């Protein structure tokens, strides 16, 4: 999937990295992303809704300043609206 493509791009499909090592890299990346998401949602689970909204709005504002940032913010919003 997309995570595999990202891992492949990261390693540059290098012949120096075996399929097993590439899979490990992908698993580590997935675990790191899951931990980051859990950390972002921690305050929400503590019912600190306003704090979360302010933090997420600040992050969205910063992201929207990046190249293609506005499009990414909208896409992230659409993904979470569907979920």
C-alpha positions in Angstrom: 0.0 0.0 0.0 1.0 3.6 0.5 3.2 2.9 3.4 5.1 0.3 1.4 5.5 2.9 -1.4 6.9 5.4 1.1 9.3 2.9 2.6 10.4 1.9 -0.9 11.0 5.6 -1.8 12.9 6.0 1.4 15.3 3.2 0.6 15.4 4.1 -3.0 14.8 0.4 -3.9 18.4 -0.1 -3.0 19.9 -3.5 -3.7 21.8 -3.1 -0.4 18.6 -3.4 1.6 17.0 -6.9 1.6 13.2 -7.4 1.4 13.3 -8.4 5.1 15.1 -5.2 6.1 12.7 -3.2 4.0 9.7 -4.8 5.8 11.3 -4.0 9.2 11.7 -0.4 8.2 8.1 -0.3 7.1 7.0 -1.9 10.4 9.0 0.6 12.4 7.6 3.5 10.4 4.1 2.3 11.0 4.7 1.9 14.7 6.2 5.4 15.0 3.2 6.9 13.2 0.8 5.0 15.5 2.6 6.3 18.5 2.5 9.9 17.2 -1.2 9.6 16.5 -1.9 8.1 20.0 0.0 11.1 21.5 -2.0 13.6 19.5 -5.2 12.0 20.6 -4.3 11.6 24.3 -5.6 15.0 25.3 -8.9 14.3 23.4 -9.4 11.1 25.4 -8.9 13.1 28.6 -11.8 15.3 27.3 -9.5 18.3 26.8 -11.5 19.2 23.6 -10.7 22.9 23.5 -7.0 22.3 24.0 -7.0 19.8 21.2 -8.8 22.1 18.8 -6.3 24.9 19.5 -3.3 22.6 19.0 -4.7 21.0 15.9 -5.7 24.4 14.4 -2.1 25.7 15.1 -0.7 22.6 13.4 -3.0 23.0 10.4 -2.1 26.7 10.1 1.6 25.7 10.1 1.1 22.9 7.6 -0.9 25.1 5.3 2.1 27.4 4.9 4.1 24.5 3.4 4.2 23.6 -0.3 0.9 21.9 -1.0 0.1 22.3 2.7 -3.4 23.6 2.1 -4.3 20.6 0.0 -2.9 18.3 2.6 -4.9 19.9 5.4 -8.1 19.5 3.3 -7.2 15.9 2.5 -6.6 15.1 6.2 -9.9 16.7 7.1 -11.7 14.6 4.5 -10.1 11.4 5.8 -11.1 12.0 9.3 -14.6 13.1 8.3 -15.1 9.8 6.6 -13.8 7.8 9.6 
